[in-house]
Amino acid sequence: MAKEKKLTPMMAQYQKMRRSLPEDILLFYRLGDFYEMFFEDAKTAATLLNVALTKRNDVPMCGVPHHAAQGYIAKLIQAGKRVAIAEQTTAPEAGKIVEREIAQVISAGTVSDITLLDDTRHNYIAAVYQVGKQIGLACADHSTGEFTVAEFEHLDALQDALQRLGPKELIIGDDQISEFGHLRGCLPYDGYAFLTDQAKFALCDHFKVQSLRGFGCDQMTAAVSAAGAILHYLSYQLRRSCDHLRHLSVRTDSEHVIIDASSQRNLDLVDSPTGRQHSLLGALDRTATPMGARKLRDWVLHPLRDLTLLTARQDLIEAFLAEPFLLGQCREQLRGIRDIERTTSRLSQNSGNARDLMSLMTSLKKIPNLRSHLDALSTESSQTSNLQSQILQQLHVFKELVRLLESALTDEPPASTKDGGIIRDGYLSELDDLRSASSSGKQWLAELQETERKRTGIDTLKIKFNNVFGYFLEVTKAKLDLVPDDYQRKQTMA
């Protein structure tokens, strides 16, 4: 590798960014309309992406167009890589280097591209840490906002849980590699992030609480350490917002039948050697929404122990089967509901677009009818009625939000927020004025010039432009006495 003193300022900037990242992360460095990679990153990416590897001043390099980057990033993620995105933060100026910063790191556990996400299962990042005899496990699905913790006394129980959950990433403390380094796909991470006091402080600060007692995990030291490490990993190494992780739930085995990893495989619960369609889940899954598909998978892997609740579920299903027309009406409404969990997560992280807003509006409009159909269902037992009532209470109607989205969004908004055309004409007069100025700028300037001439009485007033001041008003010396007080003098010409 070339010595840094011989590198150009741009390459020195690149090297500094590269050294701040772990070796397994590839750096996409924004250079105009391309993301460029250099040195070993270029060699690795060129092979995996099947793009040309070139050299400049003996520096290996390759690049991909920024507008097509998502497809290339997807290939790298599928190949087990993580990708850091370095974006330009200042405009190019002659004689000055463009400032850049790492905006985010994309990993298998944080992808937001729907082509990389399986609708039917969660996309977990997991962390494992041991304190004394207790083994803590934390899982976060960054795409939905789910955040859970659990503790185990034996390694076998942990491995069974990991088999059921199937995390896309698994981090362990770099001080516990001897204990957990054998776990498949594990990634050693800074042990500082797992320290109990540090983890508790990070979690309390994140949730804006004084203690974790309200989440039921304040005494689960190992689990809290793992949860704090996940927050640290997401926030600092991956540069991701965690604002949508708003609750921490405790997973307990007391409510569910424990299924070990061997039984899960042998019973073909969710997968089968001949394909998912030949598993128990494949036979049962007639869900109409992505959220339902994920919930059913979780139910199959965590069967209930509570006979009363189990019977109530069966009775509610029987009640639906007894009224096929009502069942059909409910399914019709459900089929129109998109993946609300992942849609709202993208929007809350500012990574969504106008079509996500349209999808949210379409989904929320289905809920009133869905509630009506479910409310009309006749149930006999009190347990079944209670379950029905619980479901109805969770189906919130957002009339004001739907009204706002309907009035604000165009009927067919573009996929990219950069294209404009998202807000409906007539929704906001100020926006309409700005659009008019943008689409018919010359005409708008001519009208403004005429308006100012009439208002001031300066019939020679002109609107002009230069690179120093941008647009400005030009007034001759003979008319200076007519200049109104709301004008600001910028320059006096000789």
C-alpha positions in Angstrom: 0.0 0.0 0.0 1.3 3.5 -0.8 2.7 5.6 2.0 0.3 8.2 3.2 2.7 11.1 2.6 2.6 10.3 -1.1 -1.2 10.2 -1.2 -3.4 13.0 -2.5 -5.5 14.9 0.0 -8.6 12.9 -1.2 -6.8 9.6 -0.8 -5.6 10.6 2.6 -9.2 11.4 3.6 -10.2 7.9 2.3 -7.5 6.2 4.3 -8.5 8.0 7.5 -12.1 6.8 7.1 -11.0 3.3 6.2 -8.9 3.0 9.3 -11.9 3.9 11.5 -13.8 0.9 10.3 -13.3 -2.9 11.0 -11.5 -4.8 8.3 -14.6 -6.8 7.2 -16.5 -3.6 6.3 -16.3 -2.3 2.7 -16.2 1.4 2.2 -18.3 3.0 -0.5 -16.7 6.4 -1.0 -18.9 8.9 -2.8 -17.1 10.6 -5.7 -19.4 12.6 -7.9 -21.9 10.2 -9.5 -20.1 7.1 -8.3 -19.3 5.2 -5.2 -15.6 4.2 -5.4 -13.6 1.6 -3.6 -9.8 1.5 -3.3 -7.0 -0.9 -2.3 -8.1 -4.2 -0.8 -11.8 -3.1 -0.7 -11.6 -2.7 -4.5 -10.2 -6.1 -5.1 -12.8 -7.8 -2.9 -15.7 -5.8 -4.3 -14.6 -6.3 -7.9 -14.6 -10.0 -7.5 -18.0 -10.2 -5.7 -19.7 -7.7 -7.9 -18.1 -8.7 -11.2 -17.1 -5.2 -12.0 -13.9 -4.0 -13.6 -10.8 -3.6 -11.4 -8.6 -0.7 -12.6 -5.5 1.1 -11.3 -4.6 4.8 -11.0 -1.2 5.7 -9.7 -0.7 2.0 -8.7 -3.9 2.2 -6.5 -6.4 -0.6 -7.3 -9.9 0.9 -7.6 -13.4 0.0 -8.8 -16.7 1.8 -8.7 -20.5 1.6 -9.1 -23.0 4.3 -10.1 -24.7 5.9 -7.1 -28.2 5.6 -8.6 -27.7 1.8 -8.9 -25.9 1.3 -5.6 -28.7 -0.5 -3.8 -28.4 -3.5 -6.2 -24.7 -3.8 -5.7 -25.0 -3.4 -1.9 -27.6 -6.2 -1.9 -25.1 -8.5 -3.6 -22.4 -7.7 -1.0 -24.8 -8.2 1.9 -25.8 -11.6 0.5 -22.2 -12.4 0.3 -21.8 -11.8 4.0 -20.2 -8.4 3.9 -21.1 -5.1 5.6 -21.0 -1.8 3.7 -20.1 1.7 4.9 -21.5 4.6 2.9 -19.4 7.8 2.9 -21.3 10.7 1.5 -20.2 14.2 0.4 -21.2 16.8 3.0 -20.0 19.9 1.2 -20.2 21.2 -2.4 -17.1 21.0 -4.6 -15.0 24.1 -4.6 -11.9 24.9 -6.6 -8.7 24.2 -4.6 -10.6 22.6 -1.7 -11.3 18.9 -0.8 -14.9 17.9 -0.6 -15.8 17.0 3.0 -17.2 13.5 3.6 -18.5 11.5 6.5 -19.8 8.0 7.0 -23.5 8.2 6.9 -24.4 4.6 7.8 -23.1 1.1 7.7 -25.4 -1.5 6.1 -25.4 -5.0 7.5 -27.5 -8.1 7.2 -29.4 -7.1 10.3 -30.1 -3.5 9.3 -31.1 -3.7 5.7 -34.2 -1.7 4.8 -34.4 -2.7 1.1 -37.6 -4.8 0.8 -35.9 -7.0 -1.8 -33.5 -8.2 1.0 -36.1 -8.7 3.7 -38.3 -11.8 4.1 -41.8 -10.8 4.8 -42.5 -14.0 6.7 -39.7 -13.8 9.4 -38.0 -11.3 11.6 -34.6 -9.8 10.8 -32.9 -10.0 14.1 -29.6 -8.8 15.4 -28.7 -10.8 18.5 -26.2 -10.3 21.3 -25.0 -12.8 23.9 -23.2 -12.1 27.2 -22.6 -14.1 30.4 -22.6 -12.8 33.9 -21.9 -15.4 36.5 -24.0 -18.5 35.7 -26.6 -16.5 33.7 -26.3 -16.2 29.9 -28.1 -13.2 28.5 -29.6 -12.9 25.1 -31.0 -9.8 23.5 -32.6 -9.5 20.1 -33.6 -6.5 18.1 -35.4 -6.4 14.7 -34.3 -3.0 13.4 -36.9 -3.3 10.6 -39.9 -3.5 12.9 -38.7 -2.0 16.2 -39.1 -5.3 18.2 -36.6 -5.5 21.1 -36.5 -8.4 23.5 -34.3 -10.0 26.2 -34.0 -13.4 27.8 -31.7 -15.3 30.2 -30.6 -19.0 30.3 -28.7 -21.1 32.7 -27.3 -23.5 30.2 -25.6 -23.1 26.8 -27.8 -25.7 25.2 -30.9 -23.6 26.0 -29.2 -20.6 24.4 -28.4 -22.5 21.3 -32.0 -23.8 21.1 -33.3 -20.2 21.3 -30.8 -19.0 18.6 -32.0 -21.8 16.4 -35.6 -20.7 16.8 -34.9 -17.0 16.3 -32.4 -17.3 13.5 -30.6 -14.0 13.9 -28.9 -12.5 10.8 -26.1 -11.1 13.0 -24.8 -12.3 16.4 -22.4 -10.2 18.4 -20.4 -11.4 21.5 -18.1 -9.6 23.8 -14.5 -9.7 22.7 -13.7 -10.8 26.3 -15.9 -13.9 26.0 -14.6 -15.4 22.7 -13.6 -18.6 24.5 -17.2 -19.0 25.8 -19.1 -18.1 22.7 -16.7 -18.0 19.8 -18.0 -21.3 18.5 -21.5 -19.9 17.9 -22.2 -19.8 14.1 -21.6 -16.4 12.5 -20.7 -14.6 15.8 -18.9 -11.3 15.6 -16.7 -10.2 18.5 -17.5 -6.7 19.6 -16.0 -4.2 22.1 -16.4 -5.6 25.6 -16.9 -2.1 27.0 -20.4 -2.0 25.4 -21.4 -5.2 27.4 -20.3 -3.8 30.8 -23.4 -3.9 33.0 -23.3 -0.3 34.3 -22.6 1.0 30.8 -25.4 -1.0 29.4 -27.9 0.0 32.0 -27.1 3.7 31.6 -27.4 3.4 27.8 -30.8 1.7 28.0 -32.2 4.1 30.6 -31.0 7.0 28.6 -32.5 5.6 25.4 -35.9 4.9 27.0 -35.8 8.1 29.1 -36.4 6.2 32.4 -34.8 6.1 35.8 -34.6 2.3 36.0 -35.5 -0.8 33.9 -38.0 -2.0 36.5 -40.9 -1.1 34.4 -39.7 -3.5 31.6 -39.3 -6.3 34.1 -35.6 -6.8 33.4 -33.9 -4.7 36.0 -32.5 -7.8 37.8 -31.5 -9.6 34.6 -27.9 -8.4 34.6 -26.7 -10.6 31.7 -29.6 -9.8 29.5 -29.3 -6.1 30.2 -25.6 -6.3 29.2 -26.5 -7.9 25.9 -29.3 -5.4 25.2 -27.0 -2.4 25.9 -24.4 -3.9 23.6 -27.0 -4.1 20.7 -27.8 -0.4 21.2 -24.1 0.5 21.1 -23.5 -1.6 18.0 -26.5 -0.1 16.2 -25.8 3.5 17.2 -22.0 3.7 17.0 -20.7 1.1 14.6 -23.6 1.0 12.2 -24.6 4.7 12.7 -28.3 3.8 12.9 -31.1 5.6 14.6 -32.7 3.5 17.4 -35.5 5.9 18.2 -38.1 3.4 16.9 -37.0 0.8 19.5 -39.5 2.1 22.0 -40.0 -0.9 24.3 -38.0 -3.8 25.8 -39.9 -7.1 26.3 -38.8 -10.1 28.3 -39.0 -13.5 26.7 -39.9 -16.2 29.2 -40.2 -20.0 28.8 -42.8 -20.3 31.4 -45.6 -19.5 29.0 -44.4 -21.7 26.1 -43.5 -25.2 25.3 -39.7 -25.4 24.9 -38.7 -26.9 21.6 -35.0 -27.8 21.3 -33.1 -27.3 18.1 -33.0 -31.0 17.2 -36.8 -31.3 17.7 -37.4 -28.2 15.6 -35.4 -29.8 12.7 -36.8 -33.3 13.0 -40.4 -32.1 13.2 -40.0 -29.9 10.2 -41.7 -27.1 12.1 -40.8 -24.1 9.9 -38.4 -25.6 7.3 -38.0 -29.0 5.6 -35.3 -30.6 3.5 -37.7 -30.6 0.6 -38.7 -27.0 1.1 -40.7 -24.7 3.4 -44.0 -25.7 1.7 -43.6 -29.2 3.2 -43.1 -28.0 6.8 -45.8 -27.5 9.4 -45.7 -23.8 8.9 -46.1 -24.2 5.2 -49.2 -26.3 5.7 -50.7 -23.8 8.2 -49.8 -20.5 6.7 -52.8 -18.9 5.0 -52.0 -15.5 6.5 -53.0 -12.4 4.6 -50.5 -9.9 5.9 -46.7 -9.9 6.5 -47.2 -9.2 10.2 -49.5 -12.2 10.4 -47.0 -14.4 8.7 -44.3 -13.4 11.2 -46.7 -13.9 14.1 -47.7 -17.4 13.0 -44.0 -18.4 12.6 -43.4 -17.2 16.2 -46.5 -19.2 17.4 -45.3 -22.4 15.7 -41.9 -22.1 17.3 -43.3 -21.1 20.7 -46.4 -23.2 21.4 -48.6 -22.0 24.3 -48.7 -23.8 27.6 -51.8 -21.9 28.8 -54.7 -24.2 28.0 -57.3 -21.5 28.7 -55.7 -19.1 26.1 -55.1 -21.9 23.7 -58.8 -22.9 23.9 -59.9 -19.3 23.4 -57.9 -19.1 20.2 -59.4 -22.3 18.9 -62.9 -21.2 19.8 -62.4 -17.9 18.0 -61.1 -19.7 14.9 -64.2 -22.0 15.1 -66.5 -19.0 15.3 -65.0 -17.6 12.1 -65.3 -20.9 10.3 -69.0 -21.0 11.3 -69.5 -17.7 9.5 -67.6 -18.0 6.2 -69.0 -14.8 4.7 -67.7 -12.7 7.7 -64.4 -14.6 7.5 -64.1 -13.7 3.8 -64.9 -10.0 4.6 -62.1 -9.9 7.2 -59.6 -11.5 4.9 -60.5 -9.1 2.2 -59.7 -6.2 4.5 -56.5 -7.8 5.7 -55.2 -8.4 2.2 -55.3 -4.6 1.7 -53.1 -4.0 4.7 -49.4 -3.7 3.9 -46.4 -4.3 6.2 -47.2 -1.5 8.7 -44.5 -2.5 11.1 -41.7 -2.1 8.6 -43.3 0.8 6.8 -43.5 2.9 10.0 -40.0 1.9 11.0 -38.6 3.2 7.7 -40.6 6.4 8.1 -39.4 7.0 11.7 -35.8 6.6 10.6 -36.2 9.0 7.7 -35.4 6.2 5.2 -39.0 5.9 3.9 -40.5 7.6 0.9 -43.9 8.9 -0.4 -45.0 5.4 -1.4 -44.5 4.3 2.2 -46.8 7.1 3.3 -49.3 6.0 0.7 -49.0 2.4 1.8 -49.6 3.5 5.4 -52.7 5.5 4.4 -54.1 2.6 2.4 -53.6 0.2 5.3 -55.1 2.5 8.0 -58.2 3.0 5.8 -58.9 -0.8 6.1 -59.0 -0.9 9.9 -62.5 0.6 10.6 -64.2 -2.1 8.4 -62.0 -4.8 9.9 -63.1 -3.7 13.4 -66.7 -3.8 12.3 -66.5 -7.3 10.9 -64.6 -8.7 13.9 -67.1 -7.0 16.3 -70.0 -8.6 14.5 -68.6 -12.1 15.1 -70.7 -14.1 17.6 -68.7 -15.8 20.4 -70.0 -18.1 23.1 -67.4 -18.5 25.8 -66.3 -15.7 28.0 -62.6 -16.5 27.3 -63.3 -16.2 23.6 -65.1 -12.9 24.1 -62.2 -11.6 26.1 -59.8 -12.5 23.4 -62.0 -10.9 20.8 -62.2 -7.7 22.9 -58.4 -7.6 23.4 -57.9 -7.8 19.6 -60.5 -5.0 19.0 -58.7 -2.8 21.6 -55.5 -3.2 19.6 -57.1 -2.1 16.3 -56.8 1.6 16.6 -58.5 3.9 14.1 -56.5 6.9 13.0 -59.1 9.1 11.4 -57.1 12.4 11.6 -53.9 10.8 10.2 -55.8 9.2 7.3 -57.5 12.5 6.6 -54.1 14.3 6.6 -52.5 11.8 4.3 -55.4 11.8 1.9 -55.5 15.6 1.6 -51.7 16.0 1.4 -50.5 13.2 -0.9 -50.8 13.0 -4.7 -52.7 10.0 -6.1 -49.5 8.5 -7.5 -46.5 9.8 -5.7 -43.0 9.1 -7.1 -40.7 6.5 -5.6 -37.9 9.0 -4.7 -38.4 11.9 -2.4 -35.8 13.8 -4.6 -38.2 13.9 -7.6 -40.8 16.1 -5.9 -44.4 15.8 -6.8 -45.3 14.2 -3.4 -47.7 16.9 -2.0 -51.0 17.6 -3.8 -51.5 20.9 -5.6 -53.6 23.2 -3.5 -52.7 21.6 -0.1 -50.3 24.4 0.9 -50.4 27.8 -0.8 -46.7 28.6 0.0 -45.6 25.3 -1.7 -47.7 26.1 -4.7 -46.0 29.5 -5.0 -42.6 27.9 -4.8 -43.5 25.3 -7.4 -44.7 27.9 -9.7 -41.5 29.8 -9.3 -39.5 26.7 -9.9 -41.4 25.6 -13.0 -41.8 29.0 -14.5 -39.0 31.0 -13.0 -38.4 33.5 -15.8 -42.1 34.4 -15.9 -42.2 34.7 -12.1 -39.1 37.0 -12.1 -40.6 39.2 -14.8 -43.9 39.5 -12.8 -41.9 40.3 -9.7 -40.0 43.0 -11.5 -43.2 44.6 -12.8 -44.8 44.4 -9.3 -41.8 46.1 -7.7 -41.7 48.8 -10.3 -45.3 49.7 -9.6 -44.9 49.4 -5.8 -41.8 51.6 -5.7 -42.4 53.9 -8.6 -39.0 53.1 -10.0 -39.8 52.5 -13.7 -36.1 51.5 -14.5 -35.8 48.9 -11.7 -34.3 45.6 -12.9 -33.9 42.1 -11.5 -30.4 40.7 -12.3 -28.1 37.9 -11.4 -24.4 37.3 -10.7 -22.3 34.6 -9.0 -21.5 36.8 -6.0 -25.0 38.0 -4.9 -27.3 35.7 -6.8 -30.5 37.5 -7.8 -30.6 41.2 -6.9 -32.5 44.4 -7.7 -30.7 47.1 -9.7 -31.6 50.7 -9.1 -30.0 53.7 -10.8 -28.6 56.6 -8.7 -31.2 58.9 -10.1 -33.9 56.8 -8.4 -32.2 56.2 -5.0 -34.6 58.4 -3.2 -37.5 56.1 -4.1 -35.8 52.9 -2.7 -38.2 51.6 0.1 -36.9 50.8 3.6 -37.4 47.0 3.2 -34.6 46.9 0.5 -31.1 46.0 1.7 -28.1 47.7 0.1 -25.5 45.2 -1.1 -23.2 47.2 -3.4 -22.9 50.7 -4.8 -21.6 50.8 -8.4 -19.2 53.5 -9.5 
